[in-house]
């Protein structure tokens, strides 16, 4: 089989069998941004925040009970520290991630490793913390995930999981590198 | 290595060996899929069956029906279908029987005329065609995919593109039953099954549809031989 045919077959197979997914979660951890961005008084940690990620899940090996799946997705990750209408700090990022799952169909759990790339990493602020406003450079990170799955009577598959993200952000304006490592609790719905 | 570590290592290896194994086929489910009747187990029913007698006229007309492939709840379409090639296998048997004067002719019952795949509905459609006998061909297939020991390398992603760590085992069971249209007398039944096994690279494996089709062709070949042997050995009139 020529390489072109092989790649073509692979692409078609992936397109046909892809499923959608949506993950929502909350992460906690990392260095204090308040310290890194000049010592202003706000409580935002570099790894913390509410996030949602959506994308596609491709089966790589549809074997049972040991199945392997790849997932790509993008989303939004943010945290707000709002004291008043005129005194707030928000830390937002757009994560683009690729995860590779081992899925045990018998015991209904998944383990994953993967990478994430955070873009549009912005600290926006109003009021007394206005000077903290800055942009972090795009950053690569690593992800590890463990999930427990269950299916509803109507066939939908959902999971609850724990993920660890390991990432560092560089705040060029303050010449500081902040640790954004975080533990997150996730809830995922698979849309076949 | 201490004895404790050796034991743990061996236990892990054993667990992996066990967990790689195939989960096997669900033969009960396959049997359910090829059935055309659900027998009622009571004395009256058994007595009624004994009172039925073969009454095919000489040069009987034969209607052939290919039972719709079963479809699972979450499937948009079944994994396989009856192809023209499959149907031609039975056309060959029919022409052989016609040549030997066992039947006067055979024709297929098209799916658009059939509301339900159960025996009573099919007999009614066959009767509308003025057929004397009804041959029902049914089939069911299942694919069991699992990883072999090399499959664990898939955890690193790239090996899924070149390591043959996946196994697919496909079973296709086909069955044929010949009924009297007038009184539901069962002249004969024949069954054949075929199993195909293949080892493949995860990213480039054949689809269930392709695997089932391969097993189906082999199974129907066997069913054809079995069926013609039985028809010739059974006194139809």
HADDOCK unambig.tbl for C-alpha pairs under 7 A between the chains (distance, minus, plus):
assign (segid A and resid 10 and name CA) (segid B and resid 203 and name CA) 6.34 0.50 0.50
assign (segid A and resid 10 and name CA) (segid B and resid 204 and name CA) 6.61 0.50 0.50
assign (segid A and resid 60 and name CA) (segid B and resid 202 and name CA) 6.34 0.50 0.50
assign (segid A and resid 60 and name CA) (segid B and resid 203 and name CA) 6.00 0.50 0.50
assign (segid A and resid 61 and name CA) (segid B and resid 202 and name CA) 5.04 0.50 0.50
assign (segid A and resid 61 and name CA) (segid B and resid 203 and name CA) 6.86 0.50 0.50
assign (segid A and resid 63 and name CA) (segid B and resid 145 and name CA) 4.61 0.50 0.50
assign (segid A and resid 63 and name CA) (segid B and resid 146 and name CA) 4.41 0.50 0.50
assign (segid A and resid 63 and name CA) (segid B and resid 147 and name CA) 6.24 0.50 0.50
assign (segid A and resid 64 and name CA) (segid B and resid 145 and name CA) 6.02 0.50 0.50
assign (segid A and resid 64 and name CA) (segid B and resid 146 and name CA) 5.13 0.50 0.50
assign (segid A and resid 65 and name CA) (segid B and resid 146 and name CA) 6.94 0.50 0.50
assign (segid A and resid 102 and name CA) (segid B and resid 155 and name CA) 6.66 0.50 0.50
